[in-house]
């Protein structure tokens, strides 16, 4: 009960851009027009990744708020 500030993701926008658009971060996916990648789809995959990050953030926030926040009195968010 000493942790007062929780974060679910740190700069998810960077993770999406560099991991699914440019391919410089894992999982290193991109289209040939954006780099020397052999797999990936820079037109759709970044949107799917961002959507899933937001969904998992919302699930974690919901879980914290319903099960832990009242007792711990902490705050939870996402770092952009």
ChimeraX attribute file (.defattr): number of C-alpha atoms within 10 A of each C-alpha:
attribute: neighborCount
match mode: 1-to-1
recipient: residues
	/A:1	9
	/A:2	7
	/A:3	9
	/A:4	11
	/A:5	10
	/A:6	14
	/A:7	13
	/A:8	18
	/A:9	16
	/A:10	12
	/A:11	11
	/A:12	17
	/A:13	16
	/A:14	13
	/A:15	21
	/A:16	23
	/A:17	21
	/A:18	19
	/A:19	21
	/A:20	28
	/A:21	26
	/A:22	22
	/A:23	25
	/A:24	17
	/A:25	15
	/A:26	11
	/A:27	13
	/A:28	18
	/A:29	27
	/A:30	26
	/A:31	19
	/A:32	15
	/A:33	10
	/A:34	13
	/A:35	14
	/A:36	14
	/A:37	16
	/A:38	12
	/A:39	12
	/A:40	19
	/A:41	16
	/A:42	20
	/A:43	12
	/A:44	11
	/A:45	19
	/A:46	23
	/A:47	15
	/A:48	12
	/A:49	18
	/A:50	17
	/A:51	12
	/A:52	12
	/A:53	18
	/A:54	15
	/A:55	12
	/A:56	14
	/A:57	18
	/A:58	15
	/A:59	13
	/A:60	15
	/A:61	19
	/A:62	14
	/A:63	12
	/A:64	17
	/A:65	17
	/A:66	9
	/A:67	10
	/A:68	13
	/A:69	17
	/A:70	10
	/A:71	9
	/A:72	14
	/A:73	13
	/A:74	16
	/A:75	14
	/A:76	17
	/A:77	15
	/A:78	15
	/A:79	12
	/A:80	9
